[in-house]
Structures are given as structure tokens and as C-alpha cells.
Amino acid sequence: MEYKLLTTLLKNSGKVLTHRYLLREVWGPQDSQENHYLRVFVANLRRKLEDDPAQPRFILTEQGIGYRLIG
């Protein structure tokens, strides 16, 4: 799932992707309300990609909306 999340973010680099969109694309329509999945996987990606995961430069949170990958 982590790889699928990253490729979805990469395909849409620079765009704000909503929580719901990411959940549908990565986990499927049955899990489109499970925001905790998304938080856990984004945190894992940040630990792997960011110099300082607490101050992300690549995977940004758009408060109340979703995430944006900055390329």
C-alpha cells in the first residue's frame, strides 16, 4: 500500500489530493472513510523520505483537505 500511495502522489505531484481521493485510489471504495490508514502510511513515507519528518518538505499536509507532494 505504501508504494501505491507514493505512486499516486507522484502522478499528481503539486496537486492537493483529498483524503477521500487517496483512500479510494489506494485502498478502494470500501475504505474511503478510514483516514487513520492514510495518516499512518503518510507518516511512514515521511520517515523514509524526509530529512526531518516533523518538518516535511516533500509530502505536505493540507489541513482538513489532504496531502500534496512537492517535487
C-alpha positions in Angstrom: 0.0 0.0 0.0 2.9 2.4 0.7 4.2 2.0 -2.8 0.7 2.6 -4.3 0.3 5.7 -2.1 3.6 7.1 -3.2 2.9 6.5 -6.9 -0.5 8.1 -6.6 1.2 11.2 -5.0 3.9 11.2 -7.7 1.4 11.0 -10.6 -0.3 14.1 -9.1 2.7 16.0 -8.0 1.9 19.5 -7.0 -1.8 18.9 -6.7 -3.7 18.7 -3.4 -5.3 15.3 -3.1 -8.1 14.9 -0.7 -8.2 12.2 2.0 -11.1 10.6 0.3 -9.5 10.5 -3.2 -6.3 9.0 -1.8 -8.2 6.4 0.2 -10.3 5.4 -2.8 -7.3 5.2 -5.1 -5.0 3.3 -2.7 -7.4 1.1 -0.6 -10.5 1.1 -2.7 -14.1 2.4 -2.2 -14.8 0.3 0.8 -12.2 2.1 2.9 -12.9 5.7 1.8 -13.7 6.9 5.3 -10.7 5.3 7.1 -8.5 8.4 7.5 -6.3 6.7 10.1 -4.9 4.4 7.4 -3.7 7.4 5.5 -2.1 9.1 8.4 -0.1 6.0 9.3 1.1 5.4 5.8 2.0 9.1 5.2 4.0 9.1 8.4 5.9 6.0 7.3 6.7 7.6 3.9 7.8 10.8 5.6 10.2 8.8 7.9 11.7 7.3 4.8 11.8 10.4 2.5 12.2 13.4 4.7 15.4 14.7 6.4 13.2 15.8 9.3 9.7 14.1 9.2 8.4 16.6 11.8 9.1 19.4 9.3 8.2 17.8 5.9 9.4 19.4 2.7 8.1 16.8 0.2 4.8 15.4 1.5 2.8 18.4 2.8 -0.4 18.3 4.8 -3.2 20.5 3.6 -5.1 20.9 6.8 -8.6 19.4 6.7 -8.3 18.5 3.0 -5.5 16.0 2.3 -1.9 15.9 1.1 0.3 17.4 -1.6 3.6 16.1 -2.9 6.1 18.8 -3.8 8.6 17.6 -6.4 
